[in-house]
């Protein structure tokens, strides 16, 4: 079997791009069927970051799908493929796959590749062009580290959500373990929420959001915990400790030059929820005599009296929580992640909502969001000014009793991403 790439941790591969190079077969006079010569059929895959998961070519499944009807005419394990396959005449897609594409599961890569070919009566298709079979879900690892200070409790964990409904909890025992999340078109946000005891203090609900998730990428999220004497610009200060969150992203769907470092970072646009981006975090002054550059991206402005982002605000039955978002280039992403001691995911589900709201791509939540007077879809996408409020949540929050509630906002345009938190108490 021919492998096109086998360098380091990459197995670059190819799969079946079947084109119609055919020859007459004097021994076949069947007017309804033709044949495919499978000896020329290569199934390989790009395997840049999943070698430890035990992916084996023998376990790939190859389906021959009639493109007109969508029916799978024949299916084989790659290791059990016969030399010749007889198929009814027609146009086909040869699809190779590995795994089941779970919503969220440990060590479960999903590979997929396909190409088109035709079967003609009384002829054998005996040449096939290679096509790559690539990772088609998202690989996410989380590292939780106190940099050797010994201040991180065993209860430290990070809850990661991605795709439409995917969720996995990472702790010290699964630090560095690969979780795989199904990619759903339009649901391109990853959220990571840290909680746990650090230096005797329990920290709950520190959230990081990434908005440009795509299938075939490997995401590594790091939460590094420091004491104040280790504070660096860009860290987020939580009193006695700091937590610095970052994300590195690698494209695992391409072959890599053998001289390229394996840990090359292709992009990194994880931004802290407080909107500080790469600017110095709270409690860290910028260089004396310099004015900080204004943050690129949309601007989130509270319009209700007394309301500020990232600042606790005590609500009553008469409170208003209203905002305006402005963008010179037009908004292309707007998500809200809800953390609440009383408005739990179960409570939200009971009113047809989720703790992750996507106003640009609302999906099945569109009607519920409209009922709560949120703008959605084209009312948000590409708009230069959008007004929204969470007034409809206030009676619900008060009715559930005393609690603390955070609505983490992430808004993007071509210039960048802005984040901020609506922090309510009652």
C-alpha positions as CSV (number, residue, x, y, z in Angstrom):
1,X,0.0,0.0,0.0
2,X,1.4,3.4,-1.0
3,X,1.9,6.1,1.6
4,X,2.6,9.5,0.3
5,X,3.7,11.0,3.6
6,X,5.3,9.3,6.6
7,X,7.3,11.9,8.4
8,X,7.5,12.3,12.2
9,X,4.0,12.3,13.6
10,X,2.4,12.7,10.2
11,X,1.0,10.0,8.1
12,X,-0.1,11.9,5.1
13,X,-2.4,10.0,2.9
14,X,-4.6,9.7,0.1
15,X,-7.9,8.2,-0.7
16,X,-9.5,7.2,-3.8
17,X,-10.2,10.0,-6.2
18,X,-11.7,7.8,-8.8
19,X,-11.7,9.1,-12.3
20,X,-13.0,7.5,-15.3
21,X,-10.0,6.0,-16.9
22,X,-11.4,2.7,-18.2
23,X,-10.7,-0.1,-20.7
24,X,-12.8,-2.5,-22.6
25,X,-13.2,-5.9,-21.1
26,X,-13.8,-8.4,-23.8
27,X,-15.2,-10.9,-21.3
28,X,-17.9,-8.7,-19.9
29,X,-21.2,-8.2,-21.8
30,X,-23.3,-7.1,-18.9
31,X,-25.4,-4.1,-19.9
32,X,-26.4,-3.1,-16.3
33,X,-23.2,-3.4,-14.4
34,X,-19.5,-2.4,-14.6
35,X,-16.5,-3.1,-12.3
36,X,-14.0,-1.2,-10.2
37,X,-10.5,-2.5,-9.9
38,X,-9.7,-2.0,-6.2
39,X,-6.1,-3.0,-6.5
40,X,-5.4,0.6,-7.5
41,X,-7.4,2.0,-4.6
42,X,-5.4,3.8,-1.9
43,X,-6.8,4.8,1.5
44,X,-4.5,6.8,3.7
45,X,-5.0,9.7,6.1
46,X,-3.2,12.8,7.5
47,X,-2.4,11.9,11.1
48,X,-0.5,14.9,12.5
49,X,-1.8,14.9,16.1
50,X,-3.6,11.6,16.8
51,X,-0.9,8.8,16.6
52,X,-1.5,7.8,20.3
53,X,-5.2,7.1,19.6
54,X,-4.5,3.9,17.7
55,X,-6.0,5.0,14.3
56,X,-5.4,2.0,11.9
57,X,-6.0,2.0,8.2
58,X,-7.4,-1.5,8.4
59,X,-10.3,-0.1,10.4
60,X,-11.4,2.5,7.8
61,X,-14.7,1.8,6.1
62,X,-15.1,2.5,2.4
63,X,-18.7,3.1,1.1
64,X,-19.7,3.2,-2.5
65,X,-22.6,5.7,-2.7
66,X,-24.8,6.3,-5.7
67,X,-24.7,10.1,-6.0
68,X,-28.1,10.3,-7.7
69,X,-30.1,8.3,-5.1
70,X,-27.8,8.8,-2.1
71,X,-27.9,5.0,-1.4
72,X,-24.9,3.1,-0.2
73,X,-24.6,0.3,-2.8
74,X,-21.7,-1.6,-1.2
75,X,-19.5,-1.2,1.9
76,X,-16.3,-2.8,3.0
77,X,-13.7,-2.6,5.7
78,X,-10.6,-1.4,3.9
79,X,-8.6,-4.5,5.1
80,X,-11.3,-6.7,3.6
81,X,-11.7,-4.9,0.2
82,X,-12.0,-7.4,-2.7
83,X,-9.8,-7.0,-5.7
84,X,-12.8,-6.4,-8.0
85,X,-16.1,-4.8,-7.0
86,X,-19.1,-5.0,-9.3
87,X,-21.5,-2.0,-9.3
88,X,-24.6,-1.1,-11.2
89,X,-23.9,1.6,-13.9
90,X,-24.1,5.2,-12.6
91,X,-22.2,7.9,-10.9
92,X,-20.7,7.2,-7.5
93,X,-19.0,8.7,-4.5
94,X,-16.3,6.6,-2.8
95,X,-16.4,7.7,0.8
96,X,-13.8,6.5,3.4
97,X,-14.3,7.2,7.1
98,X,-13.0,6.3,10.5
99,X,-14.8,6.8,13.7
100,X,-18.4,7.8,14.5
101,X,-18.1,11.6,14.9
102,X,-19.4,11.8,18.5
103,X,-20.9,15.0,19.9
104,X,-18.0,15.0,22.5
105,X,-15.9,12.0,23.6
106,X,-12.3,11.3,24.6
107,X,-9.9,9.9,22.1
108,X,-12.4,9.7,19.3
109,X,-11.0,11.2,16.0
110,X,-13.3,11.2,13.0
111,X,-11.7,11.0,9.6
112,X,-13.5,11.5,6.3
113,X,-12.6,11.7,2.6
114,X,-14.4,11.1,-0.6
115,X,-14.3,11.5,-4.4
116,X,-16.4,10.9,-7.5
117,X,-16.3,8.2,-10.1
118,X,-18.5,6.6,-12.8
119,X,-19.3,3.0,-13.6
120,X,-20.1,2.1,-17.2
121,X,-21.6,-1.1,-18.6
122,X,-19.1,-3.8,-19.5
123,X,-16.1,-1.8,-18.5
124,X,-13.5,-1.9,-15.7
125,X,-12.4,1.3,-14.0
126,X,-8.7,0.5,-13.3
127,X,-7.0,3.8,-12.4
128,X,-7.8,5.9,-9.3
129,X,-6.4,9.2,-8.3
130,X,-5.4,9.7,-4.6
131,X,-7.4,12.0,-2.3
132,X,-6.7,12.9,1.3
133,X,-8.8,11.6,4.2
134,X,-8.6,14.2,6.9
135,X,-9.6,14.8,10.5
136,X,-13.2,16.1,10.4
137,X,-14.0,16.9,14.0
138,X,-12.2,19.2,16.5
139,X,-9.4,18.0,18.8
140,X,-9.2,19.9,22.1
141,X,-6.7,19.4,24.9
142,X,-6.5,21.4,28.2
143,X,-3.4,21.9,30.4
144,X,-4.0,23.0,34.0
145,X,-0.7,24.1,35.6
146,X,0.5,26.1,38.7
147,X,4.0,26.3,37.3
148,X,5.4,24.0,40.1
149,X,4.1,26.3,42.9
150,X,2.0,23.5,44.5
151,X,-1.0,25.9,45.0
152,X,-3.5,24.1,42.7
153,X,-6.2,22.0,44.5
154,X,-7.3,18.6,43.3
155,X,-10.7,20.1,42.6
156,X,-9.4,22.3,39.8
157,X,-11.2,21.6,36.5
158,X,-12.0,23.2,33.2
159,X,-15.4,22.6,31.5
160,X,-15.1,22.9,27.7
161,X,-18.1,23.3,25.4
162,X,-17.9,23.2,21.6
163,X,-20.2,22.5,18.7
164,X,-23.9,22.5,19.3
165,X,-24.1,20.4,22.4
166,X,-20.6,19.0,23.1
167,X,-19.2,19.2,26.6
168,X,-16.3,17.6,28.4
169,X,-14.8,18.2,31.9
170,X,-11.0,18.3,32.1
171,X,-9.2,18.0,35.5
172,X,-5.7,17.3,36.7
173,X,-6.1,13.6,35.8
174,X,-7.1,14.4,32.2
175,X,-4.7,17.4,31.7
176,X,-3.3,16.9,28.2
177,X,-5.8,14.2,27.2
178,X,-7.5,14.7,23.8
179,X,-11.2,15.3,23.7
180,X,-13.0,15.3,20.3
181,X,-16.0,17.5,19.5
182,X,-18.4,17.3,16.6
183,X,-18.2,20.4,14.4
184,X,-21.6,21.8,13.6
185,X,-21.8,24.4,10.8
186,X,-22.6,27.8,12.3
187,X,-21.6,26.8,15.9
188,X,-18.0,27.8,15.8
189,X,-17.4,28.9,19.4
190,X,-15.3,27.1,22.0
191,X,-15.9,28.1,25.7
192,X,-13.6,27.0,28.5
193,X,-14.6,27.6,32.2
194,X,-12.1,27.2,35.0
195,X,-13.0,26.5,38.6
196,X,-11.1,25.2,41.6
197,X,-9.2,25.9,44.8
198,X,-6.0,27.9,44.2
199,X,-3.7,28.8,47.2
200,X,-6.7,28.2,49.5
201,X,-9.1,30.3,47.6
202,X,-11.9,28.9,45.5
203,X,-12.2,30.4,42.1
204,X,-15.3,29.8,40.1
205,X,-16.4,30.5,36.6
206,X,-13.4,32.2,34.9
207,X,-14.3,31.9,31.3
208,X,-12.4,32.1,28.0
209,X,-14.1,32.1,24.6
210,X,-12.8,31.4,21.1
211,X,-15.0,32.2,18.2
212,X,-13.4,30.8,15.0
213,X,-13.4,27.1,15.6
214,X,-13.2,24.8,12.5
215,X,-13.0,21.1,11.8
216,X,-9.6,19.6,11.4
217,X,-7.9,21.8,13.9
218,X,-6.2,20.8,17.2
219,X,-6.8,23.3,20.0
220,X,-4.7,23.4,23.1
221,X,-6.1,25.5,26.0
222,X,-3.8,26.4,28.9
223,X,-4.7,27.7,32.3
224,X,-1.6,28.8,34.1
225,X,-2.0,29.8,37.8
226,X,0.4,32.2,39.5
227,X,1.0,34.0,42.7
228,X,1.2,37.8,42.5
229,X,5.0,37.9,42.5
230,X,4.8,36.0,39.1
231,X,2.3,38.4,37.5
232,X,3.1,39.4,33.9
233,X,1.3,41.9,31.7
234,X,-1.8,40.3,30.2
235,X,-2.6,38.1,33.2
236,X,-6.0,38.5,34.8
237,X,-5.9,39.4,38.5
238,X,-8.2,37.7,41.0
239,X,-7.0,39.1,44.3
240,X,-4.4,36.8,45.6
241,X,-3.7,34.9,42.4
242,X,-3.6,35.3,38.7
243,X,-4.9,33.0,36.0
244,X,-3.4,33.4,32.5
245,X,-5.4,31.6,29.8
246,X,-4.2,31.1,26.2
247,X,-4.9,28.9,23.2
248,X,-2.7,27.5,20.5
249,X,-4.2,26.2,17.3
250,X,-2.7,23.8,14.7
251,X,-4.1,22.8,11.4
252,X,-4.0,19.0,11.4
253,X,-5.4,18.5,7.9
254,X,-2.2,19.2,6.0
255,X,1.2,17.5,5.5
256,X,4.1,19.3,7.2
257,X,7.5,20.0,5.9
258,X,10.0,17.9,7.9
259,X,11.9,21.0,8.8
260,X,8.8,22.7,10.4
261,X,8.7,22.6,14.2
262,X,5.9,20.4,15.5
263,X,4.8,23.0,18.0
264,X,4.4,25.8,15.5
265,X,1.5,28.1,16.4
266,X,-0.5,29.0,13.4
267,X,-2.8,31.5,15.2
268,X,-3.8,32.6,18.7
269,X,-6.8,34.9,19.2
270,X,-8.1,33.7,22.6
271,X,-8.9,36.8,24.5
272,X,-9.7,37.2,28.2
273,X,-13.4,37.7,29.0
274,X,-12.7,41.1,30.6
275,X,-11.8,42.5,27.2
276,X,-8.2,43.3,28.0
277,X,-6.8,41.3,25.0
278,X,-3.1,41.7,24.9
279,X,-3.2,44.9,27.1
280,X,-2.0,44.8,30.7
281,X,-4.6,43.1,33.0
282,X,-6.3,44.8,36.0
283,X,-3.9,45.9,38.6
284,X,-1.0,46.2,36.1
285,X,-0.2,49.7,35.0
286,X,0.9,50.3,31.4
287,X,4.4,51.8,30.8
288,X,4.6,55.3,32.4
289,X,4.0,58.1,29.9
290,X,2.2,55.9,27.3
291,X,-1.5,55.9,26.5
292,X,-2.9,52.5,25.8
293,X,-4.1,51.9,22.2
294,X,-7.8,51.6,21.8
295,X,-9.0,48.0,21.5
296,X,-9.7,46.9,17.9
297,X,-13.1,45.5,17.2
298,X,-16.7,46.3,18.1
299,X,-17.6,48.6,21.1
300,X,-20.1,47.4,23.7
301,X,-21.8,50.3,25.5
302,X,-24.2,50.0,28.5
303,X,-27.1,52.4,28.1
304,X,-28.9,51.8,31.4
305,X,-28.0,54.1,34.3
306,X,-25.5,52.7,36.7
307,X,-24.7,49.6,34.6
308,X,-21.1,48.9,33.7
309,X,-19.4,45.9,32.1
310,X,-17.3,43.6,34.3
311,X,-18.7,45.3,37.5
312,X,-21.3,43.7,39.9
313,X,-24.8,45.3,39.5
314,X,-27.6,44.5,42.0
315,X,-30.9,44.1,40.2
316,X,-34.5,44.6,41.4
317,X,-37.8,44.0,39.7
318,X,-37.5,47.5,38.1
319,X,-34.0,47.2,36.8
320,X,-33.1,47.6,33.2
321,X,-30.0,46.1,31.5
322,X,-29.7,47.6,28.0
323,X,-26.7,47.9,25.6
324,X,-25.6,49.1,22.2
325,X,-22.9,47.4,20.1
326,X,-21.3,49.5,17.4
327,X,-18.9,48.3,14.7
328,X,-17.4,50.2,11.8
329,X,-16.9,47.1,9.6
330,X,-20.1,45.3,10.6
331,X,-20.6,42.5,13.2
332,X,-19.8,39.0,12.1
333,X,-20.1,37.1,15.4
334,X,-22.0,37.7,18.6
335,X,-22.3,35.1,21.3
336,X,-23.4,35.1,25.0
337,X,-22.4,32.5,27.5
338,X,-24.5,32.4,30.7
339,X,-23.1,31.4,34.1
340,X,-25.5,31.6,37.0
341,X,-25.8,30.0,40.5
342,X,-29.6,29.7,39.9
343,X,-30.2,30.0,36.2
344,X,-28.7,26.6,35.5
345,X,-28.5,24.8,32.1
346,X,-31.4,22.7,33.2
347,X,-33.5,25.8,34.0
348,X,-32.6,27.3,30.6
349,X,-33.5,24.1,28.8
350,X,-36.9,24.2,30.5
351,X,-37.6,27.5,28.6
352,X,-36.1,26.2,25.3
353,X,-32.8,28.0,25.9
354,X,-29.2,27.1,26.3
355,X,-26.3,28.6,28.4
356,X,-24.6,29.3,25.0
357,X,-26.5,31.8,22.8
358,X,-25.4,32.6,19.2
359,X,-27.2,35.7,18.0
360,X,-25.8,35.5,14.4
361,X,-26.5,31.8,14.0
362,X,-29.3,31.1,16.5
363,X,-30.3,27.7,15.1
364,X,-33.1,26.0,17.0
365,X,-33.1,28.8,19.6
366,X,-34.2,31.5,17.2
367,X,-37.9,31.6,18.3
368,X,-37.0,31.6,22.0
369,X,-34.4,34.4,21.5
370,X,-36.9,36.4,19.5
371,X,-39.5,35.9,22.4
372,X,-36.9,37.4,24.7
373,X,-36.5,40.4,22.4
374,X,-33.0,39.5,21.3
375,X,-32.0,40.5,17.7
376,X,-30.9,37.5,15.7
377,X,-29.6,36.5,12.3
378,X,-29.6,39.3,9.8
379,X,-30.7,41.8,12.5
380,X,-27.1,41.3,13.8
381,X,-24.9,40.0,11.0
382,X,-23.1,42.8,9.1
383,X,-24.9,45.5,11.1
384,X,-22.9,48.5,12.3
385,X,-25.1,49.2,15.3
386,X,-27.2,46.7,17.3
387,X,-29.2,47.4,20.4
388,X,-30.0,44.5,22.8
389,X,-31.1,43.9,26.4
390,X,-31.5,41.2,28.9
391,X,-34.5,42.8,30.6
392,X,-36.7,39.7,30.0
393,X,-34.2,37.6,32.2
394,X,-34.6,39.8,35.3
395,X,-38.0,38.5,36.5
396,X,-36.8,35.0,36.0
397,X,-33.6,35.6,38.0
398,X,-35.5,37.3,40.8
399,X,-38.1,34.5,40.8
400,X,-35.3,31.9,41.2
401,X,-34.0,33.5,44.4
402,X,-30.7,35.1,45.4
403,X,-27.8,34.4,43.2
404,X,-24.9,35.7,41.0
405,X,-25.2,35.7,37.3
406,X,-22.7,36.4,34.5
407,X,-23.5,37.0,30.9
408,X,-20.2,36.8,29.0
409,X,-20.4,38.7,25.7
410,X,-18.1,38.1,22.7
411,X,-18.6,40.3,19.6
412,X,-16.3,40.2,16.5
413,X,-15.8,42.1,13.3
414,X,-13.1,42.2,10.7
415,X,-10.9,44.4,13.0
416,X,-11.0,42.1,16.0
417,X,-13.0,40.7,19.0
418,X,-14.4,42.5,22.0
419,X,-15.4,40.7,25.2
420,X,-17.2,41.8,28.3
421,X,-19.3,40.5,31.1
422,X,-22.7,41.6,32.4
423,X,-22.4,40.8,36.1
424,X,-25.7,40.7,38.0
425,X,-26.5,40.0,41.6
426,X,-29.8,39.7,43.5
